[in-house]
């Protein structure tokens, strides 16, 4: 009897393999962006740097992504409480806010391009497009995962209330949110 209780306790402490894989991936992504922002700082110190102002749309996209993290937290909580109508509404809101983030970013890049800030211009411009563009690609992965969660939320009936998959998507979503906040503050500080 006691062996069974100990085994259950050990199993409860184990991390789910998919969560572990996500944490490894997030660590790799974090290292990539740390390297890119370090290279930005080193290159900035060498001179020949063009200063530009970030479009206001980047600020709006930041607000949208922060709000989407809040709705994601509330959505996971609603799922665990089996409040499916509330969960569906919150996941839909999270997806819409994620799409708003992407649209604002795209429009912001178009504004930069219209102001002759190009990826093949000055190194400062290239760094901005490469770093923010890579982040947008990672956001696209999160949006695809949210679309899958969205369709699963509207299935006719939930048979198993296992939140592991949703928690994995939420963890990644919060990660790319925090990563954007870091990048946004980094770019604002280096304008």
N, C-alpha and C positions, 0 to 999 in steps of 0.2 A: 504493500500500500504506500509506504513512504517513498519507495523508489519511483512509483508512478507520479507522485506529487512533485518530486525533484525533477523528473524528466519533463513534466509539463512546465515547470518553472524555467528550466533551461531552454525549452523550445520557445517560450514566450519572450525570452531575452534575445533570441537570434533575430538578426535583421533579414528581412525578406530578400531573396536574391535579386529581384528586379530593382528594389530600392538601393541595394548595394551597387549594382551596375550603374544606376542613375547617379549616385554619389561619386563614383569614379569618373563618369562622363562630365559631371559638373566641375570636378576638380581639374580635369583636362581643359575644359573651356575657360575656367578661371585663370589657369596658367597662360593660356594663349592671350587673353586680354591683358593680363599683367605684363606680358612681354611686349605687346603692341603699345600699351600706354608708356612703358619704360622707354621703348624706342622713340616714341613721340617726344618725351622729355629730353632725351639725349640729342635728338636731331634739332629740337627747338633751341638748345643751348649753342648750337653751331652757327646760328644766325641765318640770314636770308629767309626770314619767316614772314609770311603774310598774315596779318590779323584780320579777322572778319567777325561779324556778328551772327550768332545762330538765329535762324528764323523763329518767330514766336510760335509757330506750329510745333516746334520741338517741345516747348513748354506745355502746350495743350496735350501733346502725346504723352508727356510725363504724368500729367494729371490723370489721363485716361488709364494708363497702366497701373498707377497706384490704386485708383478706384477699383480696377479689375482684380487686384490682389485682395482687396477687402471683400468684394463679392464672392471671390473664390473661397476665402476662409468661411464665410457665412454659408456658402453652398455645401462645403464638406460637412459642416456642422449639421445642416438640415438633412443631408443624406444619412448621417449616422443616427439622427433622431427619427428617421423614416418619414420625414415631412416632404413627400415627393412633389407636391405642387410648388412648394416654396423652393425646393432644390432645383426644379426645372426652371423656375423664373430666375434664380440666381445664376445658374450655369448659362442661361441664355444671355443675361446681362453681362456676364464675364466675357463671353464670346463677342458680343457686340462691342464692348469696350476694347477688347484686343484688336478687333478689326478697325476701330476708330484710331487706335495707336498706329497701326500699319498705314492707314490712309494719311494721317497727319505726317508721318515720317516721309512717305512718298511725296506728298505735296511740299514738305520742307526741303527735300532734296531738289525738287524741281525749282523752288525759289532760289536755292543756292546756285544751281546750274544757270538760271536766268541772269544771275548777278556775276557771271563769269568765274564762279568758284567751281573748278572742275577736278576730276580725279587725276588728270594728267597735267595739272598746273603745278603750283608751288608745293613743296613737300607738306606744308601745313594743311593744304586742301586735300591732298592725296590721303594723308593720315585720317582726316575726318571722314571721307567717303569710305575708306577701307574699314575702319573700326566700326563706325555706325552701320555700314552696310552688312558687315559680318554679324553684328548684333541683330539686325533686322532678319537675317537668314535664320538665326537661332529662334527668333520670335515666331517665324513662319512655322517652324517645327512645333512650337507650343500651340499655335493656332490650329494646326492640323490635329493635334492631340485633343484640343478643346472641341473641335468639330465632331470627333469620334465620341467623346463624352456626351456631347449634346444629343447626338442621335441615339445613344444608349439610354439617355435619360427619358427620351420620349418613346421608348419601346412600350408595347402594350402592358407589360407587367414585369416587375422586378422580382426574380425568383430568389436571388441570394443577395443579401445586403452585406457584401464584402467591399469595404472601402479601400482596399489596397491599391487598385488601379487608379482610383480617383485621387488618393493621397500622392501617388507617384506623379500624376499630371500636375497636381497642385504644387508639389515641391519644385518641379521644373518651372512652373509658371512664376512662382515667387522668386526663384533664382534669376530668371531673365529679367524680372522686374527690378530686383536689387542691382543687377548688373547694369541695367539702363540708368538707374539713378546715379550709380557711381560714374558711368561714362558721361552723363549729362553734366554733373557737377564738375567733372574733370575738364570737359570742353569749356564750360563757363569760366572756370578759373584760369584757363589758358587762352582766352580770347585776346 
